[in-house]
C-alpha cells in the first residue's frame, strides 16, 4: 500500500483528491494536515465522505511524516520545508498540486507533471512532480503533437472560458508553461503565448478555443494524434460533443476541425477540478509508483 499524506488538506482540491483516494485500491491515507483544524472530522468538512472515512485533520507535518508520498495543496509548504523534507526523507515522493513559493524546481528535480508529455520521466525514477494548471493542460495536450511535427506558428490564438478563480490565479503561469513547453519541443516557436479569457461561475467547465494557420489536412492531423492512442484520459473527436462528457471525470476531449484548407480550429473541454487538479495529481502518483495510470480513477468523482 502507498501511505499518503496531504498538506493543505482543507482546500477544495484536497477534498477532490480525498474523494478519489478513498476508493483507490493501492492507497492508505495517513496524514491530512490542516493546521488550525486539528481534530475536525474530514467528512464534516468535505462533502460526500460520510460513511467513507472517519479520518480527522491533523496539525503541521512532523519532521518525518512516515509517508510514501505527499500531496502539497493550497500553498501549504514553504521552499525551505520542502528542501528539508527531501533531505530527511530521500525516498518520499512529492506531488506539487499548488505552488511552493520561491522553489527552484530545476534544482529540486521537479518534473512537469503532464503525462502526455512526460509520462516516461514520471515512471522512470522521478521523485517530485508539479501538476500543471487546467489551462496549460487544455492547451498543451492538443498542441504538443503539433509542435513535435513542427506545425506551430505565430498565428496561434487561444481563448478560454473557465471558472473565475482559474482565470484569475492560473492564467499568467499557464501562458508561461505553454510557451516554454512548446518551444522546448519546437525550437522555432518562440512567440509569447497570450490567452483571451472569459470567466464563468461553473466550476466544472473549462472550454478552450484554439485557432491557427495550418495547411495540413484533417486526416493527417488525426494521424498525428495517434500518438495518444495509449493514453487513457485524452480523446480526440471530429464531431461536436457536450460538456457533460467531461464533467466530474479525468477526461480531456478535443474536437478538431478544418474550417478552411489553411486553417485549424480545436475546441477543448475538461473539468478543471479534475484535469489540472485532483485527477491529474492522482494520475501523477500512479505513474510515480509504477501503477497503471487509470488505477482509482475509473470511478466518476462526486460533483461538489
MOGI-V714885 format. One record per backbone hydrogen bond with DSSP energy under -1.0 kcal/mol. NH is the residue of the N-H (numbers start at 1). CO is the residue of the C=O. E is the energy in kcal/mol with one decimal. If there is no record, write none. Layout:
nh = {NH | NH}
co = {CO | CO}
e = {E | E}
This chain:
nh = {2 | 4 | 5 | 6 | 7 | 9 | 11 | 15 | 16 | 17 | 18 | 19 | 20 | 21 | 22 | 23 | 24 | 27 | 28 | 30 | 31 | 33 | 34 | 37 | 39 | 40 | 42 | 44 | 45 | 46 | 52 | 53 | 57 | 58 | 68 | 69 | 70 | 71 | 72 | 73 | 82 | 83 | 84 | 85 | 86 | 87 | 88 | 89 | 92 | 93 | 94 | 95 | 96 | 97 | 97 | 98 | 103 | 105 | 108 | 110 | 111 | 113 | 114 | 117 | 118 | 119 | 122 | 123 | 124 | 125 | 129 | 130 | 131 | 137 | 138 | 139 | 140 | 141 | 143 | 144 | 147 | 148 | 150 | 151 | 156 | 157 | 159 | 160 | 161 | 162 | 164 | 167 | 168 | 169 | 170 | 174 | 175 | 176 | 177 | 178 | 179 | 180 | 181 | 182 | 183 | 184 | 185 | 186 | 189 | 196 | 198 | 200 | 205 | 206 | 207 | 208 | 209 | 210 | 211 | 212 | 214 | 221 | 222 | 223 | 224 | 225 | 226 | 227 | 228 | 229 | 231 | 235 | 237 | 245 | 246 | 247 | 249 | 252 | 253 | 254 | 255 | 256 | 257 | 263 | 264 | 265 | 266 | 267 | 268 | 269 | 270 | 274 | 275 | 277 | 278 | 280 | 281 | 282 | 283 | 284 | 285 | 286 | 287 | 288 | 289 | 290 | 291 | 295 | 297 | 301}
co = {26 | 28 | 69 | 31 | 71 | 33 | 8 | 11 | 12 | 13 | 14 | 15 | 16 | 17 | 18 | 20 | 21 | 24 | 2 | 4 | 4 | 6 | 58 | 34 | 57 | 37 | 55 | 41 | 42 | 42 | 49 | 49 | 40 | 32 | 3 | 3 | 93 | 5 | 95 | 7 | 78 | 79 | 80 | 81 | 82 | 83 | 84 | 85 | 89 | 68 | 127 | 70 | 129 | 72 | 95 | 72 | 100 | 103 | 104 | 105 | 128 | 130 | 112 | 114 | 114 | 115 | 118 | 119 | 120 | 123 | 94 | 111 | 96 | 133 | 134 | 135 | 136 | 137 | 139 | 140 | 143 | 144 | 147 | 146 | 153 | 211 | 209 | 196 | 207 | 198 | 200 | 163 | 164 | 165 | 166 | 170 | 171 | 172 | 173 | 174 | 175 | 176 | 177 | 178 | 179 | 180 | 181 | 182 | 186 | 158 | 160 | 162 | 202 | 270 | 161 | 268 | 159 | 266 | 157 | 264 | 262 | 217 | 218 | 219 | 220 | 221 | 223 | 224 | 225 | 226 | 228 | 252 | 254 | 242 | 243 | 243 | 246 | 233 | 269 | 235 | 267 | 237 | 265 | 260 | 212 | 257 | 210 | 255 | 208 | 253 | 206 | 271 | 271 | 274 | 273 | 274 | 277 | 278 | 279 | 280 | 281 | 282 | 283 | 284 | 285 | 287 | 286 | 292 | 294 | 248}
e = {-3.1 | -2.4 | -2.4 | -2.4 | -2.7 | -2.6 | -1.9 | -2.1 | -2.0 | -2.3 | -2.9 | -2.2 | -1.5 | -2.9 | -2.1 | -1.3 | -1.3 | -1.2 | -2.6 | -3.1 | -1.4 | -2.6 | -3.2 | -2.4 | -2.9 | -2.1 | -2.7 | -1.3 | -1.4 | -3.0 | -2.3 | -1.6 | -2.4 | -2.5 | -2.7 | -1.6 | -2.3 | -2.6 | -2.7 | -1.6 | -2.4 | -2.6 | -2.2 | -2.5 | -2.2 | -1.7 | -2.6 | -3.1 | -1.7 | -2.6 | -2.2 | -2.7 | -3.4 | -1.8 | -1.1 | -1.9 | -1.7 | -1.3 | -1.9 | -2.6 | -2.6 | -2.9 | -1.6 | -1.7 | -3.0 | -1.6 | -2.3 | -2.2 | -2.3 | -1.2 | -1.9 | -2.7 | -2.6 | -2.4 | -2.4 | -1.7 | -2.9 | -2.1 | -1.6 | -2.7 | -2.3 | -2.1 | -1.9 | -2.6 | -1.4 | -2.6 | -2.3 | -2.9 | -3.0 | -2.1 | -1.4 | -2.3 | -2.5 | -2.3 | -2.3 | -2.5 | -2.5 | -1.8 | -2.6 | -2.8 | -2.2 | -2.5 | -2.6 | -2.4 | -2.3 | -2.2 | -1.2 | -1.6 | -2.3 | -2.5 | -2.5 | -2.1 | -1.4 | -1.5 | -2.5 | -2.6 | -3.0 | -2.9 | -2.5 | -1.9 | -2.1 | -2.3 | -2.6 | -1.7 | -1.9 | -1.7 | -1.2 | -1.3 | -1.9 | -2.2 | -2.2 | -2.6 | -2.7 | -1.7 | -1.5 | -1.6 | -2.3 | -2.4 | -2.2 | -2.3 | -3.0 | -2.1 | -2.9 | -1.8 | -2.5 | -2.4 | -2.8 | -2.5 | -3.0 | -2.5 | -1.8 | -1.9 | -1.8 | -2.0 | -2.2 | -2.0 | -2.0 | -2.3 | -2.6 | -2.3 | -2.1 | -2.7 | -2.0 | -2.6 | -1.8 | -1.7 | -3.4 | -2.1 | -2.6 | -1.4}
